[in-house]
């Protein structure tokens, strides 16, 4: 075994990593929910999707700016280290290692298990929070972890192929629905639609529109995971920025096109009348492509979720290695070992898998146990696993933007001032979105986050103090 990760993924894989992680299952079904938040106003719904995409694009543009300035960056913790300092890089690395990547892995594993059991007809009582869903979630997470560990080339092929497969129905619905909707006037009618069944003006002018933005912003998340594989991207100084920017543009175009296509395939009144988003989307596909399309769609969603999980697993497997390569974290030497044949971090992968399994167990109990305390939260443990860890990334981005703005006086106004200010604004939008969406649960999560970071800093301090003591004793002897 050795400690050096070699470049093994090309530009296409890098782009598919960005697109494949961001484009999960939510895009297939969120359109109806976003439209409902704005009371059927298609103009505001489309604008909400555009704003969510702009938030992602601004964030990616800033991290591309970091890469162009500092060069050799391979992970989230590297970005924090070069923009702020080593200690901040350690904090970001700890968050990525213990919370963000394993929690995201567990969440997407659950999504894979949920849609797989639904497509297979294995739905049982208490679906989706039932034992079969979590069993299949664990199985798929295990299979993809083993694939990434022992056959990274297969994992690369899987990432590219699942990304292409998931984009096909999105593009077909987008183009087909847009064409049919313009031809028969459905799209024009939907843009002029007024929902008289709901007279809540907040849905149009205030709270509803902001809630719609919240939903779209979270649908554009996950792109940062691709940076954790930066060290293994061929010609990364060129390819990683291209992958981030081009991938984000592809995602924004696909999301807006798809949601306009759905509105071209089915009128808004019918769309909003369905009891669930999945029923509404299935009906839109049936209208455009026939009854078989609705049945095929669910399996495409399964494939889409598997592709997203594969990308998250790739990032999660390297989170401990990313800390260790900067001489940070516990068991640094052990976490640097990579397999001789597949050139993948062995113990880093296994630890990431173990932590993701713990988070999956947490997710199961958080959804199946009632823990009501003075009516502060209605069900489950006190914070959401799927979205709240994302908000920490945006809190941590702000010091990076501010530090970059202060330090780099040699750059032009656009790169030094405008981009970071836009990044801070985008981060604030996401923070407000999380508070608006999760309310008191946001506080519970932030308390948990602070405790995790405090424990990690204490362990790091004690470990460094012990090493210093050993060195002093050796010198004295």
Secondary structure in CASP SS format (residue, H / E / C, confidence):
PFRMAT SS
TARGET T0000
AUTHOR 0000-0000-0000
METHOD secondary structure of the structure
MODEL  1
X C 1.00
X E 1.00
X C 1.00
X C 1.00
X C 1.00
X C 1.00
X C 1.00
X C 1.00
X E 1.00
X C 1.00
X H 1.00
X H 1.00
X H 1.00
X H 1.00
X H 1.00
X H 1.00
X H 1.00
X H 1.00
X H 1.00
X H 1.00
X H 1.00
X H 1.00
X C 1.00
X C 1.00
X C 1.00
X H 1.00
X H 1.00
X H 1.00
X H 1.00
X H 1.00
X H 1.00
X H 1.00
X H 1.00
X H 1.00
X H 1.00
X H 1.00
X H 1.00
X C 1.00
X C 1.00
X C 1.00
X C 1.00
X H 1.00
X H 1.00
X H 1.00
X H 1.00
X H 1.00
X H 1.00
X H 1.00
X H 1.00
X H 1.00
X H 1.00
X H 1.00
X H 1.00
X H 1.00
X H 1.00
X H 1.00
X H 1.00
X H 1.00
X H 1.00
X H 1.00
X H 1.00
X H 1.00
X H 1.00
X H 1.00
X H 1.00
X H 1.00
X H 1.00
X H 1.00
X H 1.00
X H 1.00
X C 1.00
X C 1.00
X C 1.00
X C 1.00
X C 1.00
X H 1.00
X H 1.00
X H 1.00
X H 1.00
X H 1.00
X H 1.00
X H 1.00
X H 1.00
X C 1.00
X C 1.00
X H 1.00
X H 1.00
X H 1.00
X H 1.00
X H 1.00
X H 1.00
X H 1.00
X H 1.00
X H 1.00
X H 1.00
X H 1.00
X H 1.00
X H 1.00
X H 1.00
X H 1.00
X H 1.00
X H 1.00
X H 1.00
X H 1.00
X H 1.00
X H 1.00
X H 1.00
X H 1.00
X H 1.00
X H 1.00
X H 1.00
X H 1.00
X H 1.00
X H 1.00
X H 1.00
X H 1.00
X H 1.00
X H 1.00
X H 1.00
X H 1.00
X C 1.00
X C 1.00
X C 1.00
X C 1.00
X C 1.00
X C 1.00
X C 1.00
X C 1.00
X C 1.00
X C 1.00
X H 1.00
X H 1.00
X H 1.00
X H 1.00
X H 1.00
X H 1.00
X H 1.00
X H 1.00
X H 1.00
X H 1.00
X H 1.00
X H 1.00
X H 1.00
X H 1.00
X H 1.00
X H 1.00
X H 1.00
X H 1.00
X H 1.00
X H 1.00
X C 1.00
X H 1.00
X H 1.00
X H 1.00
X H 1.00
X H 1.00
X H 1.00
X H 1.00
X H 1.00
X H 1.00
X H 1.00
X H 1.00
X H 1.00
X H 1.00
X H 1.00
X H 1.00
X H 1.00
X H 1.00
X H 1.00
X H 1.00
X H 1.00
X H 1.00
X H 1.00
X H 1.00
X H 1.00
X H 1.00
X H 1.00
X H 1.00
X H 1.00
X H 1.00
X H 1.00
X H 1.00
X H 1.00
X H 1.00
X C 1.00
X H 1.00
X H 1.00
X H 1.00
X H 1.00
X H 1.00
X H 1.00
X C 1.00
X C 1.00
X C 1.00
X C 1.00
X C 1.00
X C 1.00
X C 1.00
X C 1.00
X C 1.00
X C 1.00
X H 1.00
X H 1.00
X H 1.00
X H 1.00
X C 1.00
X H 1.00
X H 1.00
X H 1.00
X H 1.00
X H 1.00
X H 1.00
X H 1.00
X H 1.00
X H 1.00
X H 1.00
X H 1.00
X H 1.00
X H 1.00
X C 1.00
X C 1.00
X C 1.00
X H 1.00
X H 1.00
X H 1.00
X H 1.00
X H 1.00
X H 1.00
X H 1.00
X H 1.00
X H 1.00
X H 1.00
X E 1.00
X C 1.00
X C 1.00
X H 1.00
X H 1.00
X H 1.00
X H 1.00
X H 1.00
X H 1.00
X H 1.00
X H 1.00
X H 1.00
X H 1.00
X H 1.00
X H 1.00
X H 1.00
X H 1.00
X H 1.00
X H 1.00
X H 1.00
X H 1.00
X H 1.00
X H 1.00
X H 1.00
X H 1.00
X H 1.00
X H 1.00
X H 1.00
X H 1.00
X H 1.00
X H 1.00
X H 1.00
X H 1.00
X C 1.00
X C 1.00
X H 1.00
X H 1.00
X H 1.00
X H 1.00
X H 1.00
X H 1.00
X C 1.00
X C 1.00
X C 1.00
X H 1.00
X H 1.00
X H 1.00
X H 1.00
X H 1.00
X H 1.00
X H 1.00
X H 1.00
X H 1.00
X H 1.00
X H 1.00
X H 1.00
X H 1.00
X C 1.00
X H 1.00
X H 1.00
X H 1.00
X H 1.00
X H 1.00
X H 1.00
X H 1.00
X H 1.00
X H 1.00
X H 1.00
X H 1.00
X H 1.00
X H 1.00
X H 1.00
X H 1.00
X H 1.00
X H 1.00
X H 1.00
X H 1.00
X H 1.00
X H 1.00
X H 1.00
X H 1.00
X H 1.00
X H 1.00
X H 1.00
X C 1.00
X C 1.00
X H 1.00
X H 1.00
X H 1.00
X H 1.00
X H 1.00
X H 1.00
X C 1.00
X C 1.00
X C 1.00
X C 1.00
X C 1.00
X C 1.00
X C 1.00
X H 1.00
X H 1.00
X H 1.00
X H 1.00
X C 1.00
X C 1.00
X E 1.00
X C 1.00
X C 1.00
X C 1.00
X C 1.00
X C 1.00
X C 1.00
X E 1.00
X H 1.00
X H 1.00
X H 1.00
X H 1.00
X H 1.00
X H 1.00
X H 1.00
X H 1.00
X H 1.00
X H 1.00
X H 1.00
X H 1.00
X H 1.00
X H 1.00
X H 1.00
X H 1.00
X H 1.00
X H 1.00
X H 1.00
X H 1.00
X H 1.00
X H 1.00
X H 1.00
X C 1.00
X C 1.00
X C 1.00
X C 1.00
X C 1.00
X C 1.00
X C 1.00
X C 1.00
X C 1.00
X C 1.00
X C 1.00
X C 1.00
X C 1.00
X C 1.00
X C 1.00
X C 1.00
X C 1.00
X C 1.00
X C 1.00
X H 1.00
X H 1.00
X H 1.00
X H 1.00
X H 1.00
X H 1.00
X H 1.00
X H 1.00
X H 1.00
X H 1.00
X H 1.00
X H 1.00
X H 1.00
X H 1.00
X H 1.00
X H 1.00
X H 1.00
X H 1.00
X H 1.00
X H 1.00
X C 1.00
X C 1.00
X C 1.00
X C 1.00
X C 1.00
X H 1.00
X H 1.00
X H 1.00
X H 1.00
X H 1.00
X H 1.00
X H 1.00
X H 1.00
X H 1.00
X H 1.00
X H 1.00
X H 1.00
X H 1.00
X H 1.00
X H 1.00
X H 1.00
X H 1.00
X H 1.00
X H 1.00
X H 1.00
X H 1.00
X H 1.00
X H 1.00
X H 1.00
X H 1.00
X H 1.00
X C 1.00
X H 1.00
X H 1.00
X H 1.00
X H 1.00
X H 1.00
X H 1.00
X H 1.00
X H 1.00
X H 1.00
X H 1.00
X H 1.00
X H 1.00
X H 1.00
X H 1.00
X H 1.00
X H 1.00
X H 1.00
X H 1.00
X H 1.00
X H 1.00
X H 1.00
X H 1.00
X H 1.00
X H 1.00
X H 1.00
X H 1.00
X H 1.00
X H 1.00
X H 1.00
X H 1.00
X H 1.00
X H 1.00
X H 1.00
X H 1.00
X H 1.00
X H 1.00
X H 1.00
X C 1.00
END
